[in-house]
Amino acid sequence: MDKNKRQREWEDALNLMTEEELQFIREHPVGYNQNFVKMATKKAWEIIDDQYPISEKQAMTNAIINILEELGSQCGINDDNEICFICHGANYTIRIDKDYDYVDILDISWRKIDLNGSDLVEKMIHAINKANILNRVKIVYLIDHEEKVMDIFSSSNIPYYPNYAYLKKYLQNKILEMMSTHELVNHILQEENMSPFEKFISEIVSNDAN
């Protein structure tokens, strides 16, 4: 039988089925053609989507969670209904803005510095200011006088793309930028601790590498 003709016959048969019949094929695929099962599954979800439409925010949340899981991240929803995920050991939060135009990515409290008797605070402030010039991810710090610590945060955003492939591409690139922010700040701190001679040698090695 012609492949296209067979597919049309399957579509006609599936259009006559109820949601329960389609779900039965999906849950008991043994004995059915694999492509027929895929078509039945798709048809079942179309019926469910029509009966139980979800909000735009929920659709965006579902798409982002699917992408993060495809990228190997562990995901969840926190008490503020924000997406939380872990990537390479770091904890991130994603917020969808109220107009559903942007996806905000937050790297909350990724480093704490003791305020008591540490000259690292001034060096860190300088490193953050320099990193903000060099980087598209913005870094901020908060001074907690009660806990006597300096808290460091990073944030960035991307426009929301309804196209799944584009959203995945931009989200993945932005997460990589967020991760590289830690390395950038640490690199600037290392340079701050170098002697003039060590900086001179480092510049020579860097130029040779380029």
N, C-alpha and C positions, 0 to 999 in steps of 0.2 A: 504493500500500500504506500502511496505517495506520502512522504513525511508531513508536508503541509496539510494534506487532506486529513491525515490521522489527528494532527494537532487541532484542526477545526472541529473534528468530531468529539475530541476530548473536551474542548471548550464548551461545546453545545451541551454535553452531558453534565459538566460541572455547573453550568448555569441553571440546571434544573434541580440541583441538590440543595438541601437545607444546610444550615451551619453545622448541625449535629452530624450529618452524613459526611461533610467535608472534614470535620475534626476527627471522625472515626478513621478516615483514610490516612490522615496525618499521623495519628497515634498508632495505627496498625498498618505500616507500609508493606509488610511481607506479602508477596504475591502480586503487588502492583508494579507497573513500570515506574522507574525512578523519576522520569520527567513528568509523569502523570501525578505522582505524589507531590512534586514541587509545585505544579499548577494548582493542585487542590489546596495546598498550604497557603499559597498566595491568595487564592479566592476566599479562603476562610478568614484571613486577616483583613481583606477588603470589606467583608461583611461586618466584622467586628469594629473596624474603624468607622464605618458608616453609622453603626448603632451607638457607639460610645466615643464620640469625638473628644480629643484631648486638647487642652489649652496650648497656645503657641509656646508658652514658657516650658510646659512639660515636654513638648515635642523637641524643643531645643536641648533641654536637659537630657532626654533620652539619647539624642544624637551625640552629644558631647561624651556621655558615659560610654556609649558604644565605641567611640573613637579611642578614648583613654584605655579601655580594656583591650582593644586591638593593639595598642602600643605597649601592652604589658603592665599597665598600672592597676593598682588596687583602688577601687572607688567606693564612695559612700556618700550619704547625705547627712549633713549635720543638723543641729537643732534650729538653725536659722534658714534651713532649706537651701543651703549652698552645697555645691559639689566639692567633696574633699577627695584627694587622691595622693598616692605615694609614688614617687618616681626616683629611682636610684637612691633610695633612703631618705629623700627630702619630702616634707609635707607641704602640699599646696592646696589652695582653695580657689574655686571658680565661682564668680558671681555674674549673673545675667542682669544687665541694667534694665530699669523699669520700662524703657521703650523698646526693649528687645533688639537694639541696634548693635550693642557691643558685648563682648565677653571679657570680663576682667579677671586676670590671673594674679593671685596674691601668694607671696612666699612670706608667711608670717613668722616673725621672731626666729629667723634662721641663725642668729648669733646674739649672744649676750656678753657684755663686758662689765666687769666689776669696776665701779667708780672709785673705790677706795684705794688710793695710793698707786694708781696705774697711769703711766704715761701713754698707754695704748689708746686711751680715749681720744686725745687730740690727734694722734696719728690716724685713727679710724675715721674721724670727721674729715680730715684732709683726703683720705683715700676715697671716701664716699663722694665727696664733691668732685674729685677728679674722675671717678668712675661714671658719674652722672653726665659728665661732658662727653665721655667716650662711648657710652652705652645707651641703647634705646630703652632698656629696662630702668625704671626709676627706683632709686634706693633712698629710704628715709630712716631716720633714727629717732627714738623717743627716750627721754631721760626719765626713769622711774626713781624718784627720790626716796620713796618708801622702801623699795627693794634695793635701792642703791646700785642699779644696773642701767646699762645702756642697751636698749633693744633695737635690733636692726630688722627692717622689713624691705621687701622688694615688691613692685607691682608693675603690671603692664596690661595691655589689652589688644584685642584684635576685633575688627568688624565681624558681625555674625554673617556667615555665608550660608544661605539655604542649600547650596550645592555641597553634598557630603564630601566629595573628593577635595574641593577647595578648603572646606572647613578643616579637614584632617591635615592637609598640608600646612596651613597657616598655624594651626594649634600646635602641631609637632615642632615647627620651627621656633615658635615663641617659647615653648617649654625648654628647648635647647638653649635659647638665649637666657632664660631665667637661671638655668643651671650654670651657665658660663659666668654669670654675674659674681658668684661666690669666688670663682677662680680669679676673676679680674681684680676684685678687692684684695684678695690675698697676695696677688702679684704686686700690686701697688704698695702694699704694706712691706713686702720683702724689699722692694726698691728703697723704701724710706729707711730701712735698717742697714742698707749697704753703706760702706765707706765710699768716698769719692773714687778711690782706686778700683773698688769692686764694681761700681757703676760703669767706670770706663771700660773694664774688661767685659762686662755684660753687654755693653753697646757694641763692642767689637764682635763678640760671638753672635749677637743678633743680626748684625749687618752681614756677616759671613754666611749665616743661614739663609738670608734672603738673596 
